[in-house]
Structures are given as C-alpha cells and as structure tokens.
C-alpha cells in the first residue's frame, strides 16, 4: 500500500520573532528594518494571547548586529509583559554595554530617556514608546 503525503495549505501565518530576525538580517537600511518591525507589531496585535506567546517563544538567530539582537530581546519581553506574562528565557542574557538610541535626535533622545519601556531601558536600548505603536 502506497501512502501519499499531501501538503495542506496552512493559510496565513503571522510573523514570529525568528522570522523578523531573518528579515532584519537581510535588510540593508534602518528604514526597511522599522517597516518590518511595524509589520510584525501589526500582525502581533491581531493575534489571540496564546498565539502571541508562541510568536515570541523561540530564540531568533542573530541579525548580525548586536543592537538589533538586543532590540528583539527587549521587544519580546515588552510584548509578553503587556499580556501579563514573563519574557522567554532566551531574552534574559541579551543586553548592550553602551546605550543605543535608535532615533538619535536631541528630542528623540530626551523622550527615550524619560519614557523608554523598562524592558528596553534595562538592556540599554532607549526608544520612546510611541515608536513601538502601530497606527
């Protein structure tokens, strides 16, 4: 008896942090990276809480840039905490030794120093919360 395997189209699958890291690694400019992050955040907010947890659970490979690798860990913790959950264990060890301001203008720096979410601030990434909001 011959068994044939059929590929079942699983339809739409939201982007995971693993997927996002791969896209960030393949991007050459920050404008594209921020668009990818906005796309991830948009997809994330429309998923049910249990699915959102799955999107953050697996450790992403390096993007090739420590700033973005730490950003992903901070993002994972920040999003998990908004759902009342703790961060995945893989995110704990990622931090910067020198502060990073992704939006590096005088006004953006002041806003980020005052208002950066805790998950970002404790890792040395200073970003204002509105930069993480999707319209």
C-alpha positions in Angstrom: 0.0 0.0 0.0 1.4 3.3 -1.0 0.9 6.3 1.2 0.9 9.7 -0.4 1.6 12.8 1.6 -0.4 15.8 0.7 0.8 19.3 1.5 -2.0 21.1 3.2 -2.0 24.8 2.7 -2.0 26.3 6.2 -3.0 29.7 5.0 -1.9 32.9 6.7 0.8 32.5 9.4 1.8 35.6 11.4 5.4 36.6 11.6 7.4 35.2 14.5 10.4 36.9 16.1 12.5 34.2 14.4 11.1 35.4 11.0 11.6 39.0 11.9 15.2 38.4 12.8 15.8 36.8 9.4 14.2 39.7 7.7 16.2 42.2 9.7 19.4 40.4 8.9 18.6 40.6 5.2 17.8 44.3 5.3 20.4 46.9 4.4 18.9 50.0 5.8 17.1 51.1 9.0 14.1 52.4 7.2 13.3 48.9 5.9 14.0 47.4 9.4 11.5 49.8 11.0 8.9 48.9 8.4 9.4 45.2 9.1 9.1 45.9 12.9 5.9 47.8 12.3 4.6 44.9 10.2 5.4 42.4 13.0 3.7 44.6 15.6 0.6 45.0 13.4 0.3 41.2 12.9 1.1 40.6 16.6 -1.7 42.8 17.9 -4.4 41.0 16.0 -3.5 37.5 17.3 -5.1 35.9 20.4 -2.9 36.0 23.5 -1.9 32.3 23.3 -0.7 32.7 19.7 1.2 35.9 20.7 3.1 33.9 23.2 4.1 31.4 20.6 5.3 34.2 18.3 7.8 35.3 21.0 8.9 31.9 22.4 11.7 30.7 20.1 15.1 32.4 20.2 15.8 34.2 17.0 19.2 33.8 15.3 21.5 36.8 15.2 20.7 39.6 12.8 24.4 40.2 12.5 24.1 43.4 14.6 24.1 43.3 18.4 21.9 46.4 18.6 19.1 44.6 16.7 19.6 41.3 18.6 19.1 43.1 21.9 16.2 45.1 20.5 14.5 41.8 19.7 15.0 40.5 23.3 13.6 43.8 24.7 10.7 43.6 22.3 9.9 40.0 23.3 9.9 41.0 27.0 7.9 44.2 26.4 5.2 42.4 24.4 5.0 39.5 26.8 4.6 41.8 29.8 1.8 43.6 28.1 0.0 40.3 28.0 0.8 39.7 31.7 3.5 37.1 31.0 7.2 36.9 31.6 9.7 37.0 28.9 11.1 33.9 27.3 14.3 32.7 29.0 16.4 33.3 25.8 15.8 37.0 26.2 17.5 37.4 29.6 21.1 37.3 28.5 20.9 39.9 25.8 21.9 43.5 26.7 24.2 46.2 25.5 27.3 47.6 27.2 26.8 51.0 25.7 23.4 52.8 25.4 21.8 52.8 22.0 19.3 55.4 20.7 17.8 54.1 17.5 16.2 57.5 16.9 19.2 59.7 17.6 18.0 63.3 17.6 18.1 65.6 20.6 14.3 65.5 21.1 14.1 61.7 20.5 16.9 61.1 23.0 15.2 63.1 25.7 11.9 61.4 25.1 13.5 58.0 25.1 15.5 58.6 28.3 12.3 59.7 30.1 9.8 57.3 28.6 11.6 54.1 27.3 9.8 51.0 28.4 11.6 49.1 31.1 12.4 46.0 29.0 14.3 48.3 26.6 15.9 50.6 29.2 17.3 47.8 31.3 19.1 46.4 28.2 20.5 49.8 27.1 18.1 50.4 24.3 16.4 53.8 24.6 13.3 54.2 22.4 10.2 56.2 23.1 7.1 54.0 23.5 5.3 55.7 20.5 7.9 54.3 18.2 6.5 50.9 19.1 2.9 51.8 18.3 1.3 50.9 15.0 -1.3 53.3 13.8 
